[in-house]
């Protein structure tokens, strides 16, 4: 494993290789996103195996640039939002921006029904 952190320069090339294709990680993405949940930090396997999972709220490994569709959240976007008045929830946590659950749902992310 290799931990990539403290990115200070936009020179060089970083990304993933499948042996057939190379997936470049742009500097803006390296500096402001993460695949381990800490901004600017990336964990890479050096044995050539691509990561199979994305952080909560994102899809399409290895780059994980696609956010969950509206109304879904969590790992692999498998959970549905249950906010009052169909207000969108946070794509990573499921928290409702209006802090209110739809009828029949409760909990901090309205997931208990």
The first five atom37 places (N, CA, C, CB, O) and aatype in JSON, in Angstrom:
{
  "aatype": [20, 20, 20, 20, 20, 20, 20, 20, 20, 20, 20, 20, 20, 20, 20, 20, 20, 20, 20, 20, 20, 20, 20, 20, 20, 20, 20, 20, 20, 20, 20, 20, 20, 20, 20, 20, 20, 20, 20, 20, 20, 20, 20, 20, 20, 20, 20, 20, 20, 20, 20, 20, 20, 20, 20, 20, 20, 20, 20, 20, 20, 20, 20, 20, 20, 20, 20, 20, 20, 20, 20, 20, 20, 20, 20, 20, 20, 20, 20, 20, 20, 20, 20, 20, 20, 20, 20, 20, 20, 20, 20, 20, 20, 20, 20, 20, 20, 20, 20, 20, 20, 20, 20, 20, 20, 20, 20, 20, 20, 20, 20, 20, 20],
  "atom_mask": [
    [1, 1, 1, 1, 1],
    [1, 1, 1, 1, 1],
    [1, 1, 1, 1, 1],
    [1, 1, 1, 1, 1],
    [1, 1, 1, 1, 1],
    [1, 1, 1, 1, 1],
    [1, 1, 1, 1, 1],
    [1, 1, 1, 1, 1],
    [1, 1, 1, 1, 1],
    [1, 1, 1, 1, 1],
    [1, 1, 1, 1, 1],
    [1, 1, 1, 1, 1],
    [1, 1, 1, 1, 1],
    [1, 1, 1, 1, 1],
    [1, 1, 1, 1, 1],
    [1, 1, 1, 1, 1],
    [1, 1, 1, 1, 1],
    [1, 1, 1, 1, 1],
    [1, 1, 1, 1, 1],
    [1, 1, 1, 1, 1],
    [1, 1, 1, 1, 1],
    [1, 1, 1, 1, 1],
    [1, 1, 1, 1, 1],
    [1, 1, 1, 1, 1],
    [1, 1, 1, 1, 1],
    [1, 1, 1, 1, 1],
    [1, 1, 1, 1, 1],
    [1, 1, 1, 1, 1],
    [1, 1, 1, 1, 1],
    [1, 1, 1, 1, 1],
    [1, 1, 1, 1, 1],
    [1, 1, 1, 1, 1],
    [1, 1, 1, 1, 1],
    [1, 1, 1, 1, 1],
    [1, 1, 1, 1, 1],
    [1, 1, 1, 1, 1],
    [1, 1, 1, 1, 1],
    [1, 1, 1, 1, 1],
    [1, 1, 1, 1, 1],
    [1, 1, 1, 1, 1],
    [1, 1, 1, 1, 1],
    [1, 1, 1, 1, 1],
    [1, 1, 1, 1, 1],
    [1, 1, 1, 1, 1],
    [1, 1, 1, 1, 1],
    [1, 1, 1, 1, 1],
    [1, 1, 1, 1, 1],
    [1, 1, 1, 1, 1],
    [1, 1, 1, 1, 1],
    [1, 1, 1, 1, 1],
    [1, 1, 1, 1, 1],
    [1, 1, 1, 1, 1],
    [1, 1, 1, 1, 1],
    [1, 1, 1, 1, 1],
    [1, 1, 1, 1, 1],
    [1, 1, 1, 1, 1],
    [1, 1, 1, 1, 1],
    [1, 1, 1, 1, 1],
    [1, 1, 1, 1, 1],
    [1, 1, 1, 1, 1],
    [1, 1, 1, 1, 1],
    [1, 1, 1, 1, 1],
    [1, 1, 1, 1, 1],
    [1, 1, 1, 1, 1],
    [1, 1, 1, 1, 1],
    [1, 1, 1, 1, 1],
    [1, 1, 1, 1, 1],
    [1, 1, 1, 1, 1],
    [1, 1, 1, 1, 1],
    [1, 1, 1, 1, 1],
    [1, 1, 1, 1, 1],
    [1, 1, 1, 1, 1],
    [1, 1, 1, 1, 1],
    [1, 1, 1, 1, 1],
    [1, 1, 1, 1, 1],
    [1, 1, 1, 1, 1],
    [1, 1, 1, 1, 1],
    [1, 1, 1, 1, 1],
    [1, 1, 1, 1, 1],
    [1, 1, 1, 1, 1],
    [1, 1, 1, 1, 1],
    [1, 1, 1, 1, 1],
    [1, 1, 1, 1, 1],
    [1, 1, 1, 1, 1],
    [1, 1, 1, 1, 1],
    [1, 1, 1, 1, 1],
    [1, 1, 1, 1, 1],
    [1, 1, 1, 1, 1],
    [1, 1, 1, 1, 1],
    [1, 1, 1, 1, 1],
    [1, 1, 1, 1, 1],
    [1, 1, 1, 1, 1],
    [1, 1, 1, 1, 1],
    [1, 1, 1, 1, 1],
    [1, 1, 1, 1, 1],
    [1, 1, 1, 1, 1],
    [1, 1, 1, 1, 1],
    [1, 1, 1, 1, 1],
    [1, 1, 1, 1, 1],
    [1, 1, 1, 1, 1],
    [1, 1, 1, 1, 1],
    [1, 1, 1, 1, 1],
    [1, 1, 1, 1, 1],
    [1, 1, 1, 1, 1],
    [1, 1, 1, 1, 1],
    [1, 1, 1, 1, 1],
    [1, 1, 1, 1, 1],
    [1, 1, 1, 1, 1],
    [1, 1, 1, 1, 1],
    [1, 1, 1, 1, 1],
    [1, 1, 1, 1, 1],
    [1, 1, 1, 1, 1],
    [1, 1, 1, 1, 1]
  ],
  "atom_positions": [
    [[0.84, -1.18, 0.0], [0.0, 0.0, 0.0], [0.89, 1.25, 0.0], [-0.96, 0.0, 1.22], [2.0, 1.24, 0.52]],
    [[0.36, 2.29, -0.58], [1.08, 3.56, -0.65], [0.1, 4.68, -0.32], [1.72, 3.77, -2.06], [-0.95, 4.79, -0.96]],
    [[0.42, 5.51, 0.67], [-0.42, 6.64, 1.03], [0.13, 7.89, 0.38], [-0.5, 6.81, 2.58], [1.27, 8.27, 0.61]],
    [[-0.69, 8.53, -0.45], [-0.32, 9.74, -1.18], [-0.96, 10.9, -0.46], [-0.76, 9.68, -2.69], [-2.19, 10.98, -0.39]],
    [[-0.15, 11.83, 0.09], [-0.71, 12.96, 0.83], [0.2, 14.18, 0.71], [-0.92, 12.59, 2.31], [1.29, 14.1, 0.14]],
    [[-0.26, 15.3, 1.25], [0.48, 16.55, 1.23], [0.88, 16.94, -0.19], [1.72, 16.45, 2.12], [2.05, 17.18, -0.48]],
    [[-0.1, 16.99, -1.05], [0.12, 17.32, -2.45], [0.38, 18.81, -2.56], [-1.09, 16.9, -3.33], [-0.48, 19.62, -2.2]],
    [[1.55, 19.19, -3.07], [1.92, 20.6, -3.13], [2.2, 21.08, -4.54], [3.12, 20.84, -2.27], [2.34, 22.28, -4.76]],
    [[2.29, 20.19, -5.49], [2.66, 20.59, -6.84], [1.74, 19.9, -7.85], [4.13, 20.25, -7.13], [1.31, 18.77, -7.64]],
    [[1.46, 20.6, -8.94], [0.64, 19.98, -9.97], [1.49, 19.35, -11.08], [-0.31, 21.01, -10.57], [0.98, 19.02, -12.14]],
    [[2.79, 19.19, -10.82], [3.65, 18.52, -11.8], [3.6, 17.02, -11.56], [5.11, 19.05, -11.72], [3.27, 16.56, -10.47]],
    [[3.94, 16.29, -12.57], [3.93, 14.84, -12.45], [2.59, 14.26, -12.86], [4.27, 14.42, -11.04], [1.66, 14.99, -13.18]],
    [[2.51, 12.95, -12.84], [1.32, 12.25, -13.27], [0.96, 11.23, -12.2], [1.54, 11.56, -14.65], [1.8, 10.45, -11.77]],
    [[-0.29, 11.24, -11.77], [-0.76, 10.29, -10.77], [-2.05, 9.66, -11.25], [-0.96, 10.97, -9.39], [-2.84, 10.3, -11.95]],
    [[-2.26, 8.41, -10.89], [-3.49, 7.75, -11.29], [-3.4, 6.25, -11.07], [-3.79, 8.04, -12.73], [-2.59, 5.76, -10.28]],
    [[-4.26, 5.53, -11.77], [-4.35, 4.08, -11.66], [-4.11, 3.46, -13.03], [-5.73, 3.64, -11.1], [-4.46, 4.05, -14.06]],
    [[-3.52, 2.29, -13.04], [-3.35, 1.57, -14.3], [-3.93, 0.18, -14.14], [-1.86, 1.52, -14.72], [-3.68, -0.5, -13.15]],
    [[-4.69, -0.24, -15.12], [-5.24, -1.59, -15.11], [-4.35, -2.54, -15.89], [-6.66, -1.59, -15.7], [-4.65, -3.73, -15.99]],
    [[-3.26, -2.03, -16.45], [-2.41, -2.83, -17.32], [-2.78, -2.63, -18.77], [-2.5, -4.29, -16.95], [-1.98, -2.9, -19.67]],
    [[-4.01, -2.16, -19.01], [-4.48, -1.88, -20.36], [-4.76, -0.39, -20.5], [-5.74, -2.71, -20.69], [-4.41, 0.22, -21.51]],
    [[-5.41, 0.19, -19.48], [-5.76, 1.6, -19.5], [-5.12, 2.31, -18.32], [-7.3, 1.78, -19.47], [-4.82, 1.7, -17.29]],
    [[-4.91, 3.63, -18.48], [-4.4, 4.46, -17.39], [-5.46, 5.5, -17.06], [-3.05, 5.14, -17.76], [-5.94, 6.2, -17.95]],
    [[-5.82, 5.6, -15.78], [-6.81, 6.56, -15.31], [-6.08, 7.66, -14.55], [-7.9, 5.87, -14.41], [-5.68, 7.47, -13.4]],
    [[-5.9, 8.8, -15.19], [-5.17, 9.9, -14.56], [-6.05, 10.62, -13.55], [-4.66, 10.9, -15.61], [-7.24, 10.86, -13.81]],
    [[-5.47, 10.96, -12.4], [-6.15, 11.77, -11.4], [-5.67, 13.2, -11.56], [-5.88, 11.24, -9.94], [-4.5, 13.48, -11.29]],
    [[-6.53, 14.12, -12.01], [-6.12, 15.52, -12.17], [-5.7, 16.12, -10.83], [-7.26, 16.34, -12.79], [-6.18, 15.71, -9.78]],
    [[-4.79, 17.11, -10.88], [-4.28, 17.73, -9.65], [-5.39, 18.25, -8.76], [-3.33, 18.86, -10.0], [-5.35, 18.03, -7.55]],
    [[-6.4, 18.93, -9.33], [-7.51, 19.46, -8.52], [-8.19, 18.35, -7.74], [-8.54, 20.18, -9.41], [-8.56, 18.52, -6.58]],
    [[-8.36, 17.21, -8.38], [-8.99, 16.08, -7.72], [-8.08, 15.52, -6.62], [-9.34, 14.98, -8.74], [-8.55, 15.22, -5.52]],
    [[-6.79, 15.38, -6.92], [-5.85, 14.89, -5.91], [-5.83, 15.77, -4.68], [-4.45, 14.8, -6.51], [-5.79, 15.27, -3.55]],
    [[-5.86, 17.07, -4.87], [-5.74, 18.0, -3.76], [-7.03, 18.14, -2.96], [-5.32, 19.35, -4.26], [-6.99, 18.41, -1.76]],
    [[-8.19, 17.98, -3.61], [-9.45, 18.3, -2.95], [-10.37, 17.12, -2.66], [-10.18, 19.26, -3.77], [-11.38, 17.28, -1.98]],
    [[-10.04, 15.94, -3.16], [-10.87, 14.76, -2.92], [-10.03, 13.67, -2.27], [-11.51, 14.25, -4.23], [-8.87, 13.9, -1.93]],
    [[-10.61, 12.5, -2.11], [-9.9, 11.4, -1.48], [-10.61, 10.09, -1.79], [-9.81, 11.62, 0.05], [-11.8, 10.09, -2.12]],
    [[-9.91, 8.98, -1.69], [-10.57, 7.69, -1.78], [-10.6, 7.0, -0.42], [-9.88, 6.8, -2.81], [-11.0, 5.84, -0.31]],
    [[-10.17, 7.73, 0.64], [-10.21, 7.18, 2.0], [-10.93, 8.11, 2.97], [-8.8, 6.91, 2.49], [-10.9, 7.88, 4.18]],
    [[-11.57, 9.14, 2.46], [-12.37, 10.0, 3.31], [-11.65, 11.16, 3.96], [-12.97, 9.2, 4.35], [-12.25, 11.88, 4.76]],
    [[-10.37, 11.38, 3.65], [-9.63, 12.52, 4.19], [-9.11, 13.34, 3.02], [-8.45, 12.06, 5.11], [-8.29, 12.88, 2.23]],
    [[-9.6, 14.58, 2.91], [-9.28, 15.45, 1.78], [-7.77, 15.48, 1.49], [-9.77, 16.87, 2.06], [-6.96, 15.71, 2.38]],
    [[-7.42, 15.24, 0.23], [-6.03, 15.3, -0.19], [-5.22, 14.04, 0.06], [-5.37, 16.42, 0.47], [-4.02, 14.02, -0.22]],
    [[-5.86, 12.99, 0.6], [-5.14, 11.74, 0.86], [-5.72, 10.63, 0.01], [-5.2, 11.37, 2.37], [-6.94, 10.48, -0.11]],
    [[-4.82, 9.84, -0.59], [-5.21, 8.73, -1.46], [-4.42, 7.5, -1.06], [-4.97, 9.08, -2.95], [-3.22, 7.59, -0.78]],
    [[-5.06, 6.35, -1.04], [-4.39, 5.1, -0.73], [-4.35, 4.25, -1.99], [-5.11, 4.34, 0.43], [-5.38, 3.95, -2.59]],
    [[-3.14, 3.87, -2.4], [-2.95, 3.08, -3.62], [-2.34, 1.74, -3.26], [-2.06, 3.83, -4.63], [-1.49, 1.65, -2.38]],
    [[-2.78, 0.7, -3.95], [-2.11, -0.6, -3.85], [-1.04, -0.62, -4.92], [-3.13, -1.8, -4.03], [-1.28, -0.19, -6.05]],
    [[0.13, -1.09, -4.58], [1.23, -1.09, -5.54], [1.37, -2.41, -6.29], [2.53, -0.77, -4.83], [2.29, -2.58, -7.09]],
    [[0.47, -3.35, -6.03], [0.55, -4.64, -6.73], [-0.29, -4.66, -8.0], [0.11, -5.75, -5.82], [-0.46, -5.71, -8.61]],
    [[-0.83, -3.49, -8.4], [-1.54, -3.39, -9.67], [-3.03, -3.64, -9.61], [-0.95, -4.32, -10.61], [-3.7, -3.52, -10.64]],
    [[-3.57, -3.99, -8.45], [-5.0, -4.24, -8.35], [-5.74, -2.91, -8.15], [-5.32, -5.22, -7.19], [-5.38, -2.14, -7.26]],
    [[-6.75, -2.65, -8.96], [-7.53, -1.42, -8.85], [-8.46, -1.48, -7.64], [-8.34, -1.16, -10.13], [-8.94, -2.56, -7.29]],
    [[-8.71, -0.34, -7.0], [-9.66, -0.34, -5.89], [-11.06, -0.7, -6.41], [-9.69, 1.04, -5.19], [-11.44, -0.33, -7.51]],
    [[-11.79, -1.43, -5.59], [-13.11, -1.89, -6.01], [-14.24, -1.05, -5.42], [-13.29, -3.32, -5.61], [-15.37, -1.13, -5.9]],
    [[-13.96, -0.25, -4.4], [-15.01, 0.5, -3.72], [-14.69, 1.98, -3.72], [-15.18, -0.01, -2.29], [-13.53, 2.39, -3.72]],
    [[-15.74, 2.78, -3.71], [-15.61, 4.23, -3.62], [-16.08, 4.69, -2.24], [-16.43, 4.94, -4.75], [-16.81, 3.96, -1.57]],
    [[-15.67, 5.88, -1.82], [-16.18, 6.42, -0.56], [-17.7, 6.61, -0.64], [-15.5, 7.76, -0.22], [-18.27, 6.69, -1.73]],
    [[-18.34, 6.67, 0.51], [-19.79, 6.87, 0.56], [-20.19, 8.09, -0.26], [-20.27, 7.04, 2.02], [-19.56, 9.14, -0.19]],
    [[-21.24, 7.92, -1.05], [-21.77, 9.02, -1.84], [-21.21, 9.14, -3.24], [-21.53, 10.27, -1.15], [-21.62, 10.02, -4.0]],
    [[-20.27, 8.25, -3.6], [-19.68, 8.32, -4.94], [-19.7, 6.95, -5.61], [-18.23, 8.85, -4.86], [-19.84, 5.91, -4.95]],
    [[-19.56, 6.97, -6.93], [-19.6, 5.76, -7.75], [-18.48, 5.77, -8.78], [-20.97, 5.62, -8.45], [-17.75, 6.74, -8.9]],
    [[-18.37, 4.68, -9.5], [-17.46, 4.5, -10.64], [-15.98, 4.45, -10.25], [-17.66, 5.61, -11.61], [-15.21, 5.34, -10.61]],
    [[-15.57, 3.38, -9.51], [-14.15, 3.23, -9.23], [-13.38, 3.03, -10.52], [-13.91, 2.06, -8.26], [-13.98, 2.53, -11.48]],
    [[-12.13, 3.36, -10.64], [-11.28, 3.74, -9.52], [-11.31, 5.24, -9.19], [-9.88, 3.33, -9.8], [-10.87, 5.62, -8.11]],
    [[-11.81, 6.08, -10.07], [-11.74, 7.53, -9.83], [-12.83, 8.04, -8.9], [-11.81, 8.27, -11.13], [-12.63, 9.05, -8.23]],
    [[-13.97, 7.38, -8.85], [-15.04, 7.73, -7.92], [-15.49, 9.19, -8.06], [-14.6, 7.47, -6.5], [-15.73, 9.86, -7.05]],
    [[-15.6, 9.67, -9.28], [-15.97, 11.07, -9.51], [-17.47, 11.3, -9.59], [-15.33, 11.56, -10.78], [-17.92, 12.44, -9.49]],
    [[-18.26, 10.25, -9.77], [-19.71, 10.4, -9.92], [-20.38, 10.35, -8.56], [-20.28, 9.3, -10.86], [-20.19, 9.4, -7.8]],
    [[-21.17, 11.39, -8.25], [-21.92, 11.4, -7.0], [-23.2, 10.58, -7.18], [-22.25, 12.86, -6.56], [-23.65, 10.35, -8.3]],
    [[-23.77, 10.15, -6.06], [-25.04, 9.41, -6.1], [-26.11, 10.24, -6.81], [-25.51, 9.04, -4.67], [-26.09, 11.47, -6.75]],
    [[-27.02, 9.56, -7.47], [-28.17, 10.24, -8.06], [-29.02, 10.86, -6.95], [-29.02, 9.26, -8.92], [-29.01, 10.38, -5.82]],
    [[-29.74, 11.91, -7.28], [-30.62, 12.55, -6.31], [-31.57, 11.5, -5.74], [-31.42, 13.72, -6.96], [-32.12, 10.67, -6.46]],
    [[-31.75, 11.55, -4.42], [-32.65, 10.62, -3.76], [-31.97, 9.37, -3.25], [-33.73, 10.23, -4.68], [-32.62, 8.52, -2.62]],
    [[-30.65, 9.22, -3.5], [-29.9, 8.08, -2.99], [-28.65, 8.56, -2.26], [-29.52, 7.11, -4.13], [-28.2, 9.68, -2.47]],
    [[-28.1, 7.7, -1.39], [-26.91, 8.08, -0.63], [-26.19, 6.84, -0.11], [-27.3, 9.0, 0.55], [-26.71, 5.72, -0.19]],
    [[-24.97, 7.05, 0.41], [-24.21, 6.0, 1.08], [-23.28, 5.23, 0.16], [-25.14, 5.05, 1.73], [-23.07, 5.61, -1.0]],
    [[-22.71, 4.14, 0.7], [-21.81, 3.3, -0.09], [-22.59, 2.66, -1.23], [-21.16, 2.21, 0.8], [-23.67, 2.11, -1.04]],
    [[-22.02, 2.75, -2.42], [-22.64, 2.25, -3.65], [-24.02, 2.87, -3.89], [-22.76, 0.73, -3.6], [-24.8, 2.37, -4.69]],
    [[-24.32, 3.97, -3.18], [-25.59, 4.71, -3.36], [-26.8, 3.79, -3.19], [-25.63, 5.37, -4.75], [-27.8, 3.95, -3.89]],
    [[-26.69, 2.83, -2.27], [-27.74, 1.83, -2.1], [-28.91, 2.28, -1.23], [-27.15, 0.6, -1.51], [-29.95, 1.64, -1.23]],
    [[-28.76, 3.38, -0.5], [-29.82, 3.83, 0.41], [-30.67, 4.9, -0.25], [-29.22, 4.36, 1.72], [-30.19, 5.67, -1.09]],
    [[-31.94, 4.95, 0.12], [-32.85, 5.96, -0.4], [-33.05, 7.05, 0.64], [-34.21, 5.33, -0.8], [-33.11, 6.78, 1.84]],
    [[-33.16, 8.29, 0.18], [-33.44, 9.43, 1.06], [-34.9, 9.38, 1.5], [-33.12, 10.78, 0.36], [-35.79, 9.01, 0.73]],
    [[-35.14, 9.76, 2.76], [-36.5, 9.8, 3.3], [-36.73, 11.12, 4.01], [-36.75, 8.61, 4.27], [-37.09, 11.15, 5.19]],
    [[-36.51, 12.22, 3.3], [-36.68, 13.56, 3.88], [-38.1, 14.07, 3.62], [-35.63, 14.55, 3.28], [-38.7, 13.79, 2.58]],
    [[-38.63, 14.82, 4.58], [-39.95, 15.43, 4.44], [-39.97, 16.33, 3.21], [-40.34, 16.23, 5.71], [-39.0, 17.02, 2.92]],
    [[-41.1, 16.32, 2.5], [-41.31, 17.14, 1.3], [-40.32, 16.82, 0.17], [-41.22, 18.6, 1.66], [-40.05, 17.67, -0.68]],
    [[-39.78, 15.6, 0.17], [-38.83, 15.16, -0.87], [-37.62, 16.07, -1.01], [-39.53, 15.07, -2.2], [-37.06, 16.22, -2.1]],
    [[-37.2, 16.7, 0.1], [-35.98, 17.5, 0.12], [-34.81, 16.55, -0.12], [-35.82, 18.3, 1.48], [-34.79, 15.47, 0.48]],
    [[-33.83, 16.9, -0.96], [-32.68, 16.01, -1.18], [-31.87, 15.81, 0.11], [-31.77, 16.59, -2.28], [-31.81, 16.7, 0.97]],
    [[-31.27, 14.65, 0.23], [-30.4, 14.39, 1.39], [-28.94, 14.46, 0.95], [-30.72, 13.0, 2.03], [-28.64, 14.46, -0.25]],
    [[-28.05, 14.52, 1.93], [-26.61, 14.52, 1.65], [-26.24, 13.19, 1.02], [-25.79, 14.77, 2.96], [-26.6, 12.13, 1.53]],
    [[-25.52, 13.22, -0.1], [-25.22, 11.99, -0.84], [-24.3, 11.04, -0.08], [-24.59, 12.35, -2.15], [-24.29, 9.84, -0.38]],
    [[-23.53, 11.53, 0.89], [-22.63, 10.66, 1.64], [-23.26, 10.16, 2.94], [-21.35, 11.39, 1.95], [-23.07, 9.0, 3.31]],
    [[-24.01, 11.02, 3.65], [-24.51, 10.68, 4.99], [-25.99, 10.4, 5.07], [-24.19, 11.78, 5.91], [-26.44, 9.73, 6.01]],
    [[-26.77, 10.88, 4.11], [-28.22, 10.72, 4.16], [-28.92, 11.78, 5.0], [-28.55, 9.38, 4.7], [-30.14, 11.75, 5.12]],
    [[-28.16, 12.71, 5.6], [-28.78, 13.76, 6.42], [-29.67, 14.65, 5.56], [-27.7, 14.61, 7.13], [-29.29, 15.02, 4.45]],
    [[-30.83, 14.98, 6.08], [-31.78, 15.86, 5.37], [-31.43, 17.31, 5.64], [-33.24, 15.56, 5.79], [-31.23, 17.69, 6.8]],
    [[-31.37, 18.12, 4.6], [-31.02, 19.54, 4.78], [-32.07, 20.28, 5.59], [-30.83, 20.21, 3.43], [-31.76, 21.31, 6.21]],
    [[-33.31, 19.79, 5.6], [-34.35, 20.44, 6.41], [-34.46, 19.81, 7.8], [-35.7, 20.35, 5.7], [-35.3, 20.22, 8.59]],
    [[-33.61, 18.82, 8.09], [-33.57, 18.13, 9.39], [-34.91, 17.51, 9.76], [-33.13, 19.09, 10.48], [-35.23, 17.39, 10.95]],
    [[-35.71, 17.13, 8.77], [-37.02, 16.53, 9.02], [-37.19, 15.28, 8.16], [-38.16, 17.54, 8.74], [-36.91, 15.29, 6.96]],
    [[-37.67, 14.22, 8.8], [-37.91, 12.97, 8.08], [-39.33, 12.93, 7.52], [-37.67, 11.76, 9.01], [-40.24, 13.56, 8.06]],
    [[-39.49, 12.2, 6.44], [-40.83, 11.96, 5.89], [-41.62, 11.13, 6.9], [-40.75, 11.23, 4.5], [-41.03, 10.45, 7.75]],
    [[-42.93, 11.18, 6.8], [-43.79, 10.41, 7.71], [-43.39, 8.94, 7.69], [-45.27, 10.57, 7.33], [-43.18, 8.36, 6.62]],
    [[-43.29, 8.35, 8.87], [-42.94, 6.94, 8.99], [-41.45, 6.67, 9.08], [-43.49, 6.21, 7.84], [-41.05, 5.51, 9.21]],
    [[-40.61, 7.71, 9.02], [-39.16, 7.54, 9.08], [-38.6, 8.37, 10.23], [-38.49, 7.95, 7.75], [-39.14, 9.42, 10.57]],
    [[-37.5, 7.89, 10.83], [-36.86, 8.63, 11.93], [-35.38, 8.3, 11.98], [-37.54, 8.29, 13.29], [-34.89, 7.48, 11.2]],
    [[-34.67, 8.95, 12.9], [-33.23, 8.76, 13.03], [-32.47, 9.94, 12.45], [-32.78, 7.46, 12.36], [-33.06, 10.79, 11.79]],
    [[-31.15, 9.98, 12.68], [-30.38, 11.14, 12.24], [-30.31, 11.26, 10.72], [-28.98, 11.07, 12.8], [-30.11, 12.35, 10.19]],
    [[-30.48, 10.13, 10.02], [-30.5, 10.2, 8.56], [-31.8, 9.63, 7.99], [-29.3, 9.44, 7.98], [-31.87, 9.22, 6.83]],
    [[-32.84, 9.61, 8.83], [-34.18, 9.17, 8.4], [-34.15, 7.78, 7.76], [-34.78, 10.18, 7.4], [-34.86, 7.53, 6.79]],
    [[-33.34, 6.9, 8.3], [-33.18, 5.57, 7.72], [-33.94, 4.51, 8.51], [-31.71, 5.21, 7.65], [-34.06, 3.36, 8.07]],
    [[-34.45, 4.89, 9.69], [-35.2, 3.94, 10.51], [-36.69, 4.09, 10.22], [-34.91, 4.17, 12.03], [-37.27, 5.14, 10.47]],
    [[-37.29, 3.05, 9.69], [-38.7, 3.16, 9.34], [-39.51, 1.97, 9.73], [-38.85, 3.36, 7.89], [-40.71, 1.93, 9.49]]
  ]
}
